[in-house]
């Protein structure tokens, strides 16, 4: 499976987390659509089926990720 470059993943994660922190899901249609688009892009780029799993997978691919820290991943 192709994986997105870590720079791309970093930008997607940062923008998704920013919009989520601002509660974009309660905002206007355009902002909600951007949040949904980011979630879809993260899932596609990481080969996962939900945004929470995508965020975990993306963070593990970012520079500085601690490979041994897999406490939120199932065995």
LOKE-628305 format. One record per residue: residue number from 0; residue in three letters; x, y, z of N, C-alpha, C in turn. Coordinates in pm, 1 decimal, always signed. Example, Ala and Ser with C-alpha at 12.3 -4.5 7.8 and 13.67 -1.06 7.14 Angstrom:
// residues 2
num=0, residu=ALA, n.X=+1319.0, n.Y=-569.0, n.Z=+780.0, ca.X=+1230.0, ca.Y=-450.0, ca.Z=+780.0, c.X=+1320.0, c.Y=-330.0, c.Z=+780.0
num=1, residu=SER, n.X=+1285.0, n.Y=-225.0, n.Z=+708.0, ca.X=+1367.0, ca.Y=-106.0, ca.Z=+714.0, c.X=+1290.0, c.Y=+3.0, c.Z=+787.0
//
This chain:
// residues 75
num=0, residu=UNK, n.X=+84.3, n.Y=-118.3, n.Z=+0.0, ca.X=+0.0, ca.Y=+0.0, ca.Z=+0.0, c.X=+88.5, c.Y=+124.2, c.Z=+0.0
num=1, residu=UNK, n.X=+50.5, n.Y=+221.9, n.Z=-78.1, ca.X=+122.1, ca.Y=+348.8, ca.Z=-79.3, c.X=+87.2, c.Y=+427.7, c.Z=+46.0
num=2, residu=UNK, n.X=+187.5, n.Y=+491.7, n.Z=+102.6, ca.X=+165.4, ca.Y=+575.3, ca.Z=+220.4, c.X=+203.7, c.Y=+718.6, c.Z=+185.4
num=3, residu=UNK, n.X=+129.5, n.Y=+811.6, n.Z=+236.8, ca.X=+159.0, ca.Y=+952.7, ca.Z=+213.7, c.X=+290.5, c.Y=+990.2, c.Z=+281.8
num=4, residu=UNK, n.X=+358.4, n.Y=+1087.0, n.Z=+225.9, ca.X=+482.0, ca.Y=+1137.8, ca.Z=+283.7, c.X=+452.3, c.Y=+1197.3, c.Z=+420.7
num=5, residu=UNK, n.X=+547.3, n.Y=+1187.4, n.Z=+510.3, ca.X=+525.4, ca.Y=+1235.7, ca.Z=+647.5, c.X=+493.7, c.Y=+1385.4, c.Z=+651.8
num=6, residu=UNK, n.X=+546.7, n.Y=+1463.2, n.Z=+557.8, ca.X=+515.4, ca.Y=+1606.6, ca.Z=+555.1, c.X=+368.2, c.Y=+1628.7, c.Z=+524.1
num=7, residu=UNK, n.X=+314.6, n.Y=+1549.3, n.Z=+432.3, ca.X=+171.9, ca.Y=+1558.9, ca.Z=+396.7, c.X=+86.9, c.Y=+1516.6, c.Z=+516.2
num=8, residu=UNK, n.X=+124.3, n.Y=+1405.2, n.Z=+577.7, ca.X=+50.0, ca.Y=+1357.7, ca.Z=+694.7, c.X=+51.1, c.Y=+1461.2, c.Z=+806.1
num=9, residu=UNK, n.X=+166.0, n.Y=+1521.7, n.Z=+827.7, ca.X=+177.2, ca.Y=+1623.5, ca.Z=+932.8, c.X=+82.6, c.Y=+1739.9, c.Z=+910.2
num=10, residu=UNK, n.X=+73.5, n.Y=+1785.0, n.Z=+785.5, ca.X=-17.3, ca.Y=+1896.2, ca.Z=+752.7, c.X=-163.2, c.Y=+1855.7, c.Z=+770.8
num=11, residu=UNK, n.X=-197.5, n.Y=+1734.7, n.Z=+728.0, ca.X=-335.0, ca.Y=+1687.0, ca.Z=+743.4, c.X=-373.1, c.Y=+1675.9, c.Z=+891.2
num=12, residu=UNK, n.X=-283.4, n.Y=+1617.9, n.Z=+970.0, ca.X=-309.5, ca.Y=+1602.1, ca.Z=+1113.5, c.X=-324.2, c.Y=+1738.0, c.Z=+1179.7
num=13, residu=UNK, n.X=-233.4, n.Y=+1829.3, n.Z=+1149.4, ca.X=-238.2, ca.Y=+1961.9, ca.Z=+1211.5, c.X=-367.5, c.Y=+2035.2, c.Z=+1178.6
num=14, residu=UNK, n.X=-407.4, n.Y=+2032.3, n.Z=+1052.0, ca.X=-530.4, ca.Y=+2102.4, ca.Z=+1014.0, c.X=-653.3, c.Y=+2035.3, c.Z=+1074.5
num=15, residu=UNK, n.X=-655.8, n.Y=+1901.9, n.Z=+1073.9, ca.X=-770.0, ca.Y=+1831.3, ca.Z=+1133.0, c.X=-780.7, c.Y=+1863.0, c.Z=+1281.9
num=16, residu=UNK, n.X=-669.3, n.Y=+1855.1, n.Z=+1353.4, ca.X=-671.0, ca.Y=+1881.3, ca.Z=+1497.6, c.X=-711.1, c.Y=+2025.7, c.Z=+1528.3
num=17, residu=UNK, n.X=-667.6, n.Y=+2119.2, n.Z=+1444.6, ca.X=-705.2, ca.Y=+2259.9, ca.Z=+1464.1, c.X=-855.5, c.Y=+2278.2, c.Z=+1448.3
num=18, residu=UNK, n.X=-910.6, n.Y=+2224.2, n.Z=+1340.5, ca.X=-1054.9, ca.Y=+2237.8, ca.Z=+1318.7, c.X=-1134.5, c.Y=+2163.4, c.Z=+1425.9
num=19, residu=UNK, n.X=-1086.7, n.Y=+2047.2, n.Z=+1466.7, ca.X=-1156.9, ca.Y=+1971.9, ca.Z=+1571.0, c.X=-1154.1, c.Y=+2048.2, c.Z=+1703.0
num=20, residu=UNK, n.X=-1041.1, n.Y=+2110.0, n.Z=+1734.4, ca.X=-1029.3, ca.Y=+2186.5, ca.Z=+1858.8, c.X=-1121.4, c.Y=+2308.3, c.Z=+1858.0
num=21, residu=UNK, n.X=-1146.9, n.Y=+2360.8, n.Z=+1739.7, ca.X=-1236.2, ca.Y=+2476.7, ca.Z=+1726.3, c.X=-1382.0, c.Y=+2435.0, c.Z=+1710.4
num=22, residu=UNK, n.X=-1407.7, n.Y=+2305.1, n.Z=+1725.7, ca.X=-1542.5, ca.Y=+2249.1, ca.Z=+1713.8, c.X=-1604.9, c.Y=+2284.6, c.Z=+1579.1
num=23, residu=UNK, n.X=-1527.7, n.Y=+2261.5, n.Z=+1473.3, ca.X=-1572.8, ca.Y=+2292.9, ca.Z=+1337.6, c.X=-1698.6, c.Y=+2216.1, c.Z=+1299.2
num=24, residu=UNK, n.X=-1719.1, n.Y=+2098.9, n.Z=+1361.8, ca.X=-1838.1, ca.Y=+2020.5, ca.Z=+1328.1, c.X=-1966.6, c.Y=+2094.9, c.Z=+1363.5
num=25, residu=UNK, n.X=-1954.8, n.Y=+2197.5, n.Z=+1446.0, ca.X=-2070.5, ca.Y=+2278.7, ca.Z=+1482.1, c.X=-2076.5, c.Y=+2408.2, c.Z=+1400.9
num=26, residu=UNK, n.X=-1981.5, n.Y=+2426.5, n.Z=+1309.8, ca.X=-1973.0, ca.Y=+2548.4, ca.Z=+1230.6, c.X=-2055.3, c.Y=+2541.8, c.Z=+1104.2
num=27, residu=UNK, n.X=-2021.1, n.Y=+2629.4, n.Z=+1011.5, ca.X=-2092.3, ca.Y=+2636.8, ca.Z=+884.4, c.X=-2065.6, c.Y=+2516.0, c.Z=+796.4
num=28, residu=UNK, n.X=-2143.7, n.Y=+2505.2, n.Z=+691.5, ca.X=-2136.5, ca.Y=+2390.4, ca.Z=+601.3, c.X=-1998.5, c.Y=+2376.1, c.Z=+537.9
num=29, residu=UNK, n.X=-1937.2, n.Y=+2486.9, n.Z=+500.3, ca.X=-1806.4, ca.Y=+2483.1, ca.Z=+434.4, c.X=-1698.9, c.Y=+2429.2, c.Z=+529.7
num=30, residu=UNK, n.X=-1703.0, n.Y=+2471.5, n.Z=+653.5, ca.X=-1604.1, ca.Y=+2426.5, ca.Z=+752.5, c.X=-1627.2, c.Y=+2280.0, c.Z=+787.7
num=31, residu=UNK, n.X=-1752.1, n.Y=+2241.0, n.Z=+803.8, ca.X=-1783.0, ca.Y=+2099.9, ca.Z=+831.4, c.X=-1736.1, c.Y=+2010.8, c.Z=+716.9
num=32, residu=UNK, n.X=-1756.4, n.Y=+2057.7, n.Z=+593.7, ca.X=-1712.9, ca.Y=+1980.9, ca.Z=+477.4, c.X=-1561.2, c.Y=+1966.9, c.Z=+475.4
num=33, residu=UNK, n.X=-1489.3, n.Y=+2073.4, n.Z=+512.3, ca.X=-1342.5, ca.Y=+2065.3, ca.Z=+516.2, c.X=-1297.9, c.Y=+1963.1, c.Z=+620.1
num=34, residu=UNK, n.X=-1363.6, n.Y=+1959.7, n.Z=+736.1, ca.X=-1329.9, ca.Y=+1862.1, ca.Z=+840.2, c.X=-1354.8, c.Y=+1719.9, c.Z=+789.1
num=35, residu=UNK, n.X=-1466.2, n.Y=+1699.2, n.Z=+720.6, ca.X=-1496.1, ca.Y=+1567.7, ca.Z=+663.8, c.X=-1394.6, c.Y=+1529.5, c.Z=+556.3
num=36, residu=UNK, n.X=-1355.5, n.Y=+1626.3, n.Z=+473.8, ca.X=-1255.5, ca.Y=+1600.8, ca.Z=+369.9, c.X=-1121.2, c.Y=+1562.4, c.Z=+430.9
num=37, residu=UNK, n.X=-1082.8, n.Y=+1630.7, n.Z=+537.2, ca.X=-957.7, ca.Y=+1598.4, ca.Z=+604.8, c.X=-962.9, c.Y=+1458.7, c.Z=+665.5
num=38, residu=UNK, n.X=-1074.7, n.Y=+1424.7, n.Z=+727.7, ca.X=-1089.7, ca.Y=+1291.4, ca.Z=+786.4, c.X=-1078.6, c.Y=+1185.3, c.Z=+677.3
num=39, residu=UNK, n.X=-1144.4, n.Y=+1206.7, n.Z=+564.9, ca.X=-1137.4, ca.Y=+1112.6, ca.Z=+452.8, c.X=-994.2, c.Y=+1100.2, c.Z=+401.0
num=40, residu=UNK, n.X=-927.4, n.Y=+1213.1, n.Z=+384.3, ca.X=-789.4, ca.Y=+1212.1, ca.Z=+334.4, c.X=-696.7, c.Y=+1138.0, c.Z=+429.7
num=41, residu=UNK, n.X=-714.7, n.Y=+1159.2, n.Z=+558.8, ca.X=-632.4, ca.Y=+1088.5, ca.Z=+657.2, c.X=-657.2, c.Y=+938.2, c.Z=+650.7
num=42, residu=UNK, n.X=-782.4, n.Y=+898.3, n.Z=+640.3, ca.X=-815.0, ca.Y=+755.4, ca.Z=+631.3, c.X=-755.8, c.Y=+694.4, c.Z=+505.3
num=43, residu=UNK, n.X=-767.6, n.Y=+764.7, n.Z=+394.8, ca.X=-713.9, ca.Y=+715.3, ca.Z=+268.1, c.X=-561.7, c.Y=+706.0, c.Z=+272.9
num=44, residu=UNK, n.X=-498.1, n.Y=+807.8, n.Z=+326.7, ca.X=-351.9, ca.Y=+812.9, ca.Z=+330.0, c.X=-291.1, c.Y=+709.9, c.Z=+424.0
num=45, residu=UNK, n.X=-367.2, n.Y=+665.2, n.Z=+522.7, ca.X=-313.9, ca.Y=+570.5, ca.Z=+621.1, c.X=-372.2, c.Y=+430.5, c.Z=+606.7
num=46, residu=UNK, n.X=-470.4, n.Y=+413.7, n.Z=+518.3, ca.X=-530.6, ca.Y=+283.0, ca.Z=+497.6, c.X=-617.0, c.Y=+238.1, c.Z=+613.9
num=47, residu=UNK, n.X=-679.8, n.Y=+332.9, n.Z=+680.1, ca.X=-764.7, ca.Y=+301.2, ca.Z=+794.3, c.X=-910.2, c.Y=+333.3, c.Z=+762.2
num=48, residu=UNK, n.X=-999.5, n.Y=+290.0, n.Z=+851.1, ca.X=-1141.4, ca.Y=+306.7, ca.Z=+824.9, c.X=-1210.8, c.Y=+413.2, c.Z=+906.9
num=49, residu=UNK, n.X=-1140.9, n.Y=+470.3, n.Z=+1004.0, ca.X=-1201.5, ca.Y=+578.1, ca.Z=+1083.4, c.X=-1093.6, c.Y=+679.0, c.Z=+1120.1
num=50, residu=UNK, n.X=-1138.0, n.Y=+799.5, n.Z=+1148.5, ca.X=-1043.2, ca.Y=+908.6, ca.Z=+1167.5, c.X=-956.5, c.Y=+889.6, c.Z=+1292.1
num=51, residu=UNK, n.X=-1008.2, n.Y=+829.3, n.Z=+1397.3, ca.X=-925.9, ca.Y=+808.2, ca.Z=+1516.5, c.X=-808.8, c.Y=+715.2, c.Z=+1486.5
num=52, residu=UNK, n.X=-835.5, n.Y=+607.7, n.Z=+1415.8, ca.X=-728.5, ca.Y=+515.4, ca.Z=+1376.3, c.X=-631.5, c.Y=+584.2, c.Z=+1280.1
num=53, residu=UNK, n.X=-685.3, n.Y=+665.0, n.Z=+1191.3, ca.X=-601.2, ca.Y=+737.0, ca.Z=+1095.6, c.X=-506.8, c.Y=+832.6, c.Z=+1166.9
num=54, residu=UNK, n.X=-556.4, n.Y=+901.6, n.Z=+1268.4, ca.X=-470.6, ca.Y=+993.4, ca.Z=+1342.6, c.X=-358.7, c.Y=+919.4, c.Z=+1414.0
num=55, residu=UNK, n.X=-389.5, n.Y=+805.5, n.Z=+1473.9, ca.X=-286.4, ca.Y=+725.5, ca.Z=+1541.4, c.X=-182.5, c.Y=+679.5, c.Z=+1440.2
num=56, residu=UNK, n.X=-229.8, n.Y=+625.0, n.Z=+1327.4, ca.X=-137.9, ca.Y=+575.3, ca.Z=+1224.6, c.X=-51.5, c.Y=+687.8, c.Z=+1168.7
num=57, residu=UNK, n.X=-112.1, n.Y=+802.5, n.Z=+1144.2, ca.X=-37.0, ca.Y=+916.1, ca.Z=+1090.3, c.X=+68.1, c.Y=+964.2, c.Z=+1189.5
num=58, residu=UNK, n.X=+31.5, n.Y=+974.3, n.Z=+1315.1, ca.X=+127.1, ca.Y=+1020.6, ca.Z=+1416.9, c.X=+246.7, c.Y=+927.2, c.Z=+1427.3
num=59, residu=UNK, n.X=+225.4, n.Y=+798.7, n.Z=+1406.4, ca.X=+335.7, ca.Y=+702.1, ca.Z=+1412.2, c.X=+431.1, c.Y=+718.2, c.Z=+1294.5
num=60, residu=UNK, n.X=+386.3, n.Y=+782.1, n.Z=+1187.9, ca.X=+471.7, ca.Y=+803.6, ca.Z=+1071.2, c.X=+540.1, c.Y=+939.4, c.Z=+1072.3
num=61, residu=UNK, n.X=+505.6, n.Y=+1024.3, n.Z=+1167.6, ca.X=+564.8, ca.Y=+1157.5, ca.Z=+1171.9, c.X=+704.7, c.Y=+1152.9, c.Z=+1231.4
num=62, residu=UNK, n.X=+791.5, n.Y=+1244.6, n.Z=+1189.0, ca.X=+925.4, ca.Y=+1250.0, ca.Z=+1246.8, c.X=+917.7, c.Y=+1268.2, c.Z=+1398.2
num=63, residu=UNK, n.X=+1000.2, n.Y=+1193.9, n.Z=+1468.6, ca.X=+1002.8, ca.Y=+1203.4, ca.Z=+1614.0, c.X=+907.2, c.Y=+1110.1, c.Z=+1683.5
num=64, residu=UNK, n.X=+829.7, n.Y=+1034.1, n.Z=+1606.6, ca.X=+736.9, ca.Y=+938.1, ca.Z=+1668.3, c.X=+817.1, c.Y=+830.9, c.Z=+1739.3
num=65, residu=UNK, n.X=+770.6, n.Y=+793.1, n.Z=+1855.5, ca.X=+837.3, ca.Y=+687.1, ca.Z=+1931.0, c.X=+776.1, c.Y=+554.7, c.Z=+1889.8
num=66, residu=UNK, n.X=+853.8, n.Y=+476.2, n.Z=+1820.2, ca.X=+806.0, ca.Y=+349.6, ca.Z=+1765.8, c.X=+758.3, c.Y=+256.4, c.Z=+1876.6
num=67, residu=UNK, n.X=+822.9, n.Y=+259.4, n.Z=+1991.1, ca.X=+786.8, ca.Y=+167.5, ca.Z=+2099.2, c.X=+658.2, c.Y=+208.8, c.Z=+2169.8
num=68, residu=UNK, n.X=+606.6, n.Y=+326.5, n.Z=+2144.4, ca.X=+484.1, ca.Y=+371.9, ca.Z=+2211.0, c.X=+363.6, c.Y=+332.1, c.Z=+2126.5
num=69, residu=UNK, n.X=+311.1, n.Y=+213.3, n.Z=+2149.6, ca.X=+194.8, ca.Y=+167.2, ca.Z=+2075.7, c.X=+79.7, c.Y=+137.1, c.Z=+2169.6
num=70, residu=UNK, n.X=+71.3, n.Y=+211.3, n.Z=+2278.2, ca.X=-26.6, ca.Y=+183.4, ca.Z=+2382.0, c.X=-169.7, c.Y=+194.8, c.Z=+2333.9
num=71, residu=UNK, n.X=-195.5, n.Y=+268.9, n.Z=+2228.3, ca.X=-333.5, ca.Y=+284.4, ca.Z=+2181.2, c.X=-363.5, c.Y=+191.7, c.Z=+2064.0
num=72, residu=UNK, n.X=-265.5, n.Y=+114.6, n.Z=+2020.5, ca.X=-288.2, ca.Y=+21.6, ca.Z=+1911.4, c.X=-317.5, c.Y=-116.6, c.Z=+1966.6
num=73, residu=UNK, n.X=-411.7, n.Y=-186.3, n.Z=+1904.9, ca.X=-441.3, ca.Y=-322.1, ca.Z=+1950.0, c.X=-336.9, c.Y=-417.9, c.Z=+1894.6
num=74, residu=UNK, n.X=-320.6, n.Y=-528.1, n.Z=+1963.7, ca.X=-217.5, ca.Y=-626.0, ca.Z=+1922.4, c.X=-260.1, c.Y=-705.5, c.Z=+1802.5
//
